[in-house]
């Protein structure tokens, strides 16, 4: 009975037998215990059959006696598969080394990401993680248990209420939940609200304290707007004045704008640099040498494959350099004036504060000289003009001498 597995393990061949006495050759082979199968006639004096590889060398005396000739047509089985494998040993070794290197690289931590921090600086958390063994290039097998890492990091970062470390492929994600610290309001002592600049009162809304000025009144710097002294002449009390006081303030802004501006535009020329990413390192693959542009803008694209949600420490990066060149843009006088007004508005609002609003503006003077336009602009701005001034208690008067 044939055994297919044994035939494959020992190896078998298909032979072509030429001669007039093939039947005699076949009967002698069977009597010698040689296993023969798949016997078929190919031609008048040509037949073929399959035998085991180990029986091939036993055919020589039979061929000599019958006058037949034999030719190996096909080889199958493990010995021949192994022989073909040896011929490709270099390629197979390279593939094996590649996957072994890939496995080894994926056994290390190459990237650390800190998430969830608000007041804590991520670098502080990363340094604490390094103290417990989590750093770039560390072998994952050497890391401690997650619970032990969490306990040690909690000791190093008392501001955190919860820390967890999750290893995803070659990335270590450190998630931090900070403690909610209740902020106590600073104690407020008695104070006035006074004018921080000369203005005309447009709005006054006292919440605590006594109103000391009225709408449309001109006030000078340091003048009390909302007094922190309440009560009458016989009975007074000092409180922290609180409220909103807005006034109209005047500014004069002097701005100059050149009539020729330099801008950059793309020329259409591009260069691409290809990099192989291995962990945190980037190896330039192509091109090896290239003439850089005098001025260029760069952008990059990264590709990092992942398997079953785990990132692989090998990827690809393409850096594109787009050439730009300076171009002179000529402005008309009207365009230069409009640009100067815009620059002046932004500057005034930045000085006046976030809640400020421009009520009116007027161009006082325009002059064109030496390739520039000079403007003098008057602004009327509504802004918050109140600032705090502590109330200092006057020292008690000394007792009269006896």
C-alpha positions in Angstrom: 0.0 0.0 0.0 1.3 3.4 -0.9 2.1 6.0 1.7 1.9 9.5 0.3 3.6 11.2 3.2 6.5 8.7 3.2 6.9 9.2 -0.6 7.1 12.9 -0.2 9.6 12.7 2.8 11.9 10.2 1.0 11.5 11.9 -2.3 10.3 10.2 -5.5 11.0 10.7 -9.2 9.3 10.1 -12.5 11.5 8.2 -14.9 11.2 7.5 -18.7 12.4 3.9 -19.7 13.4 3.3 -23.3 13.8 -0.3 -24.6 12.0 -3.4 -26.0 12.1 -5.3 -22.7 10.3 -2.9 -20.4 7.9 -5.6 -19.1 10.9 -7.7 -18.2 12.5 -4.7 -16.5 9.3 -4.0 -14.6 8.9 -7.6 -13.3 12.5 -7.8 -12.2 12.1 -4.5 -10.3 9.0 -5.7 -8.5 10.8 -8.9 -7.5 13.6 -6.8 -6.1 11.1 -5.0 -3.8 11.3 -1.8 -5.7 8.0 0.1 -5.4 6.7 1.2 -8.8 3.5 3.2 -9.6 1.9 5.4 -12.2 3.0 3.0 -15.0 2.0 4.2 -18.5 3.0 3.8 -22.1 4.4 6.9 -23.8 5.4 5.4 -27.1 6.2 2.1 -28.9 9.3 1.5 -26.9 9.0 4.3 -24.3 7.2 4.0 -20.9 7.2 6.0 -17.7 6.7 5.3 -14.0 7.3 6.7 -10.6 9.8 5.2 -8.1 11.3 6.3 -4.7 14.5 8.2 -4.9 16.4 5.6 -2.8 15.5 2.9 -5.3 16.9 4.7 -8.3 20.5 3.4 -7.8 19.2 -0.1 -7.6 18.1 0.0 -11.2 21.5 -0.2 -12.7 21.9 -4.1 -12.8 18.3 -4.4 -14.1 18.9 -1.9 -16.9 22.2 -3.7 -17.9 20.4 -7.1 -18.0 17.3 -5.8 -20.0 19.2 -3.4 -22.2 16.9 -0.5 -21.3 17.9 3.1 -20.8 16.4 5.4 -18.1 16.0 9.2 -18.0 14.8 11.2 -14.9 11.8 13.3 -16.0 10.5 14.8 -12.8 11.7 15.1 -9.2 9.4 15.7 -6.2 9.5 15.4 -2.4 11.4 16.9 0.6 15.0 16.2 -0.5 14.5 18.1 -3.8 12.6 20.9 -2.0 15.5 21.2 0.4 18.0 21.3 -2.4 16.1 24.1 -4.2 15.9 25.9 -0.9 19.7 25.8 -0.5 20.1 27.4 -3.8 18.1 30.4 -2.5 19.8 30.5 0.9 21.0 34.1 0.5 17.5 35.4 -0.3 15.8 33.4 2.5 18.5 34.4 5.0 17.9 38.0 4.1 14.1 37.7 4.5 14.6 35.9 7.8 17.0 38.6 9.0 14.6 41.3 7.9 11.7 39.9 9.9 14.0 39.2 12.8 15.2 42.8 12.8 11.6 44.0 12.5 10.6 41.9 15.5 13.6 43.2 17.5 12.8 46.8 16.6 9.2 46.3 17.6 10.4 45.0 20.9 11.6 48.5 21.9 9.9 51.7 22.8 10.7 54.4 20.3 8.1 57.1 21.0 6.7 58.5 24.2 3.4 60.6 24.2 2.0 62.4 27.2 -1.7 63.2 27.1 -4.2 64.8 29.5 -1.9 67.4 31.0 -3.2 70.9 31.6 -1.1 72.7 34.2 1.7 70.1 34.3 4.3 70.4 31.6 4.6 67.2 29.4 8.4 67.3 29.7 8.1 67.0 33.5 5.9 63.9 33.1 8.4 62.5 30.5 11.3 63.0 32.9 9.4 61.2 35.7 8.7 58.3 33.3 12.4 58.1 32.4 13.2 57.8 36.1 11.0 54.7 36.3 12.5 53.2 33.1 10.2 54.4 30.3 12.4 56.2 27.7 13.1 56.0 24.0 15.1 52.9 23.1 14.1 50.8 26.2 13.4 47.1 25.7 9.8 46.5 26.5 10.7 43.2 28.3 12.7 45.2 30.9 9.7 47.4 31.8 8.1 46.9 35.2 4.5 45.9 35.7 2.0 48.7 34.8 0.7 48.9 38.4 4.2 49.3 39.8 5.0 52.0 37.2 1.9 53.8 38.1 2.7 53.8 41.9 6.2 55.1 41.3 5.1 57.8 39.0 2.4 58.9 41.4 5.1 59.4 44.0 7.2 61.5 41.6 4.2 63.6 40.4 2.1 64.5 43.4 0.0 66.9 41.3 -1.5 64.0 39.5 -4.6 62.1 40.8 -4.3 59.2 38.3 -1.6 58.0 35.9 -1.7 55.1 33.4 0.9 53.8 30.9 -0.3 52.0 27.8 2.2 50.4 25.5 0.9 50.3 21.9 3.4 48.8 19.6 6.5 51.0 19.8 4.7 53.9 21.4 4.3 54.5 25.2 1.2 56.6 25.9 1.2 58.2 29.4 -2.2 59.4 30.4 -2.4 61.8 33.2 -5.3 63.2 35.2 -4.4 66.2 37.3 -5.8 67.0 40.7 -8.5 69.6 40.8 -7.2 72.2 43.2 -9.8 74.6 44.4 -8.5 78.1 43.9 -9.2 80.4 46.8 -10.0 84.0 45.8 -7.3 86.5 46.9 -8.5 88.6 49.8 -9.5 92.1 48.6 -8.8 95.0 50.8 -10.4 98.4 50.7 -9.8 100.3 47.5 -10.9 103.0 45.1 -11.4 102.7 41.4 -9.5 105.6 39.8 -8.9 106.7 36.2 -5.8 105.4 34.6 -5.8 108.0 31.8 -7.6 111.3 30.8 -11.0 110.5 29.3 -14.7 111.5 29.0 -16.9 109.2 31.0 -19.3 107.3 28.7 -20.5 104.5 31.1 -20.3 104.0 34.8 -21.9 101.0 36.5 -20.9 100.7 40.2 -21.4 97.4 42.0 -19.8 98.2 45.3 -18.7 101.6 46.6 -20.0 105.1 45.8 -20.1 106.7 42.3 -17.8 109.8 42.3 -18.3 111.0 38.6 -21.0 111.3 36.1 -21.5 110.5 32.4 -19.9 113.0 30.0 -17.6 114.3 32.7 -14.0 114.9 31.9 -11.7 113.0 34.3 -7.9 113.2 34.7 -5.5 110.4 35.4 -5.7 109.3 39.1 -9.1 110.9 39.7 -11.5 108.7 41.8 -14.3 107.2 39.7 -15.9 104.8 42.3 -15.0 105.6 45.9 -14.4 102.8 48.4 -15.5 105.1 51.3 -19.3 104.7 52.0 -21.5 106.2 54.6 -21.9 109.7 56.0 -19.6 112.2 57.8 -20.5 110.6 61.2 -20.2 107.0 60.2 -18.0 105.8 57.4 -16.7 102.4 56.2 -14.0 101.4 53.7 -14.9 98.7 51.2 -13.5 97.3 48.0 -14.9 99.4 45.2 -16.1 97.4 42.2 -17.8 98.3 39.0 -17.3 99.1 35.3 -16.3 102.5 34.1 -15.7 103.2 30.4 -14.6 106.4 28.8 -13.7 108.0 25.5 -10.0 108.3 25.1 -8.1 110.0 22.2 -5.1 108.8 20.4 -3.0 110.1 17.5 -1.2 107.4 15.5 1.6 108.1 13.1 2.1 105.3 10.5 4.4 104.9 7.4 3.9 102.3 4.7 6.3 101.7 1.8 4.8 101.8 -1.7 6.8 98.8 -2.8 6.4 95.5 -0.9 8.3 92.2 -1.3 6.3 89.1 -1.4 7.2 85.5 -2.3 5.5 83.3 -4.9 6.0 79.7 -6.0 8.0 79.1 -9.2 6.6 75.6 -9.7 9.9 73.9 -9.1 9.9 71.1 -6.5 12.3 68.7 -4.9 11.4 65.5 -3.0 13.6 63.8 -0.5 12.7 60.3 0.5 13.7 59.0 4.0 13.5 55.6 5.6 12.3 55.9 9.2 13.7 53.4 11.7 12.5 54.2 15.2 13.4 57.8 15.9 16.0 57.9 13.1 15.5 59.1 9.5 17.9 57.8 6.8 17.9 59.7 3.5 17.4 57.2 0.7 16.9 59.3 -2.5 18.3 61.5 -4.0 21.8 61.3 -2.6 22.9 64.7 -3.8 20.8 67.6 -4.9 21.3 71.3 -5.4 19.2 73.2 -2.8 17.0 76.1 -3.7 18.0 79.6 -2.6 14.6 80.0 -0.9 12.0 77.3 -0.4 9.0 76.3 1.7 9.0 72.7 3.0 6.3 70.2 3.8 6.5 66.6 4.9 4.3 63.5 4.7 4.9 60.4 6.8 3.7 56.8 6.4 3.9 54.5 9.3 2.2 51.1 8.8 0.4 49.3 11.6 -0.6 45.7 12.1 -3.8 45.0 14.2 -3.6 48.5 15.7 0.1 48.2 16.7 2.5 50.6 15.0 5.6 49.2 13.3 8.9 51.1 14.0 9.7 51.3 10.3 8.1 53.9 8.0 8.6 56.3 5.1 8.9 60.1 5.0 8.7 62.4 2.0 9.9 65.9 2.4 8.9 68.3 -0.4 10.8 71.6 -1.0 8.9 74.1 -3.2 11.0 76.9 -4.6 9.8 80.5 -4.0 11.1 83.8 -5.4 10.7 87.4 -4.2 8.4 89.6 -6.2 8.1 93.3 -5.8 4.5 94.5 -5.5 3.7 98.2 -6.2 0.9 99.8 -4.2 -1.1 102.8 -5.2 -1.4 105.7 -2.8 -5.0 104.7 -2.0 -3.9 101.1 -1.2 -1.1 102.3 1.0 -3.4 104.6 2.9 -5.9 101.8 3.5 -3.1 99.5 4.6 -1.8 102.1 7.0 -5.2 102.7 8.5 -5.6 98.9 9.1 -2.2 98.7 10.8 -3.0 101.8 13.0 -6.4 100.3 14.0 -4.8 97.0 15.1 -2.1 98.9 17.0 -4.6 101.1 18.8 -6.9 98.3 19.8 -3.9 96.3 21.2 -2.9 99.3 23.3 -6.5 100.0 24.5 -7.4 96.5 25.6 -9.5 93.6 24.6 -12.9 95.3 25.3 -12.0 98.5 23.5 -13.9 99.8 20.4 -13.1 102.5 18.0 -15.9 105.2 18.0 -14.4 107.5 15.4 -11.2 107.9 13.3 -10.0 110.8 11.2 -7.0 111.1 8.9 -5.2 114.4 9.9 -2.3 114.4 7.5 -1.1 112.4 4.5 2.4 112.8 3.0 4.2 110.9 0.3 8.0 111.0 0.4 11.0 108.7 -0.4 8.8 105.8 -1.7 6.6 105.8 1.5 3.2 107.2 2.5 3.1 108.8 6.0 -0.2 109.1 7.8 -1.3 110.9 11.0 -4.6 109.5 12.2 -6.8 110.7 15.2 -8.8 107.9 17.0 -11.6 108.2 19.5 -11.7 104.9 21.5 -14.2 103.6 24.1 -12.3 101.6 26.6 -12.2 100.5 30.3 -10.4 103.3 32.1 -10.6 102.1 35.7 -7.8 100.8 37.8 -7.5 99.8 41.5 -6.0 102.1 44.1 -5.7 100.7 47.7 -7.1 102.8 50.5 -4.3 103.4 53.0 -5.6 104.0 56.6 -4.3 107.3 58.0 -2.3 106.8 61.2 -3.9 107.9 64.5 -3.1 111.4 65.7 -0.7 111.6 68.7 -2.2 112.4 72.1 -1.5 116.1 73.2 1.3 116.6 75.7 0.1 117.0 79.4 
